[in-house]
């Protein structure tokens, strides 16, 4: 029976069979396998080299910051000089990335191709940007929002928006008349609501579908992301390489860990001309409708996904090609796989690298390297 099971399992189609094995994954995997037992010391030296490189690039970063939009000042201060140098070293195709990090991303209308993802036929927007920001559309969206009852999570939304202002990510609370004054050429409100997750956690969503912004957006790339099966893909790849290299793994094993970037979307600015379409709408406890201009990408916009994922792909390539780590990123969730003999050095080097980019991880969401760990809700042992 056991032999029968082995034969049929070998023929089975497993979930991670559909996850592609890219060149940078192969590169990181081969280096990890060939340096097993030595990687810990090598990574420590490499962390020092990268730190010195980032330090020497600080004057370049300071120079580039003068071209940034003013509302980027309180957002994540990504080390654009280090990003630019890393792009050259890993031959990154998205040449506009530094400019976007400084000047902001478009959130409506046609979005530019990045060269990171596969091209696809651009969809035709159902609304033009002029229609989206016009009086008729705006009046209709506000009227529909006013007609809805006060959310049971109204205080949560108010507190969330107040926190945005305190951090410098958004304006204070505004009336409709005050927003009209800010954007005399037209603007579009986006209603906010709360989604309660199965665990009871509340998440604010800015409804770009109801606001119309998604209907006024088009793109010409099909984005892809990793999956919860990524640790299994890495494990299989490493074991195959270990077999080819005739490595003795009797006293070793594999382990993986996780890292999470907090408020990831809020690190990327919106281009100045599109702030008029980045206005959230919510109700005070007395049902008065209030507005807030947000300076960074909002959760709920199709364009936020299309703008953030190329940045996430760059960070993933940075970890694989420059840090030479078996690292995967799903939006803002990172997972890394290494041999147990590495004693957590892969995770430590990744932490150093991302801190040098100035995209640090949330300490309370970090999961140390262990043989059994949870990634995107799937436990891989």
Helices and strands as residue ranges (DSSP letters): H 2-11, G 15-18, H 23-34, H 39-56, H 58-64, G 65-67, G 70-72, H 80-90, H 97-103, E 109-110, E 118-119, H 129-132, H 135-147, H 154-166, H 176-182, E 189-196, E 202-206, H 208-211, G 214-216, E 217-218, E 221-222, H 230-244, E 254-260, G 265-267, G 272-277, E 279-283, E 289-293, H 302-317, I 318-322, E 326-330, E 333-339, G 340-342, H 345-357, G 363-365, E 367-370, E 373-375, E 378-380
